[in-house]
Amino acid sequence: VQLQASGGGSVPAGGSLGLSCRASGIIFNHSTMKWYRQAPGKERELVATITSGGRATYANSVKARFTISRDNFQNTAFLQMNSLKSEDTAVYYCKAEQQTFPPSHYWGQGTLVTVSS
């Protein structure tokens, strides 16, 4: 199983970035995909979730700015981040929650997003 996250980088405040998380070795279309982030000195927090059926939910801090999506043919989840703020600076991680019994959870490696004010 591998979750390959990519797309991080440095942007000025107000800019945009798009993250990708390509999965292999899992039943992608039966997996809920999540994006988390962890800022320096803080706990990891859930940013966005998209179910296998495409239902998306967001943390209040990113609503209306971030969009999570998925492409089941490419086995890839995306996080489009707009109107970035300095407080969005963090390492972003993707997670797959495969809907098997028992459920299986997998993490990708992090990708760093730095927003300069």
Secondary structure, DSSP 8 states (H G I E B T S, - for coil): -EEEEE--EEEETT--EEEEEEEESS-GGGEEEEEEEE-TTS--EEEEEE-TT--EEE-TTTTTTEEEEEETTTTEEEEEE-S--GGG-EEEEEEEEE-SSS-EEEE---EEEEEE-
